[in-house]
Amino acid sequence: MNSTKNRHPFIDENVKKELFEYIGGVCKGLECNPVRVGGHKDHVHILCTLSKKISQVKLLEE
């Protein structure tokens, strides 16, 4: 199972909403329309369409 090192909660509640909105904006900028971005204190979930112009690996790198 993959997770953050020692399951450290890197995502603070005070910035979680803005972080998920930012990630959604990055997806939009890469022509990968975000359906839902969310997660928890130690991970992120991204559901988006994948543009034909970018690979999944490149999307995750960005």
N, C-alpha and C positions, 0 to 999 in steps of 0.2 A: 504494500500500500504506500502510495506517495503522500507526503504531507510536508508542511514546513518543518524546519529543523526543530526538534524537541516540541513540536506542536505549539510554537510560540505564537501568541495572538498579535500579529503585526497590524491588523486592521482595527484601529481604534473606533469606537462608536461615534465619536465626534466628527470623524471624517468619512465614515462609511458611505453615506448618501452621495457626497461629492465625488468620492473615488469611483463609485459605480457609474455615476453620470459621466465622468471623465473617460472611463473605459468604453462606455457606449459611444462617446464622441470619437474616440480613436477608431472604433469599428466602422462608424459612419464614414470617417475620412478615408478609410480603405475600401469603401464601397461594399462593406459587409453589414447589412442592415441589422442592428441589434433588436432582438425580440424581447429578451430579458437579460439583465445583468444583475447578479446578486452574489451572495455568499455568506460567509460567517467570519469570525475573528481570525481564522487561520487559513482561509482559502477563498477563491473566487469562482463563480460559475458564470459562463457566458453562453447564451443561446443566440445565435445570429445566422443569417444566411451567409454563405461563403461565396464571395465574388469569384468569377472565372479568371480574374486578373491576378489573384494572389493564392498562394498555397496555405494550407492550414498551419504549417510550421511558421511561415512568414508572419501570418496574423498573430500567432502567439508570441513571436519575437517582438513584434511592434507593441 
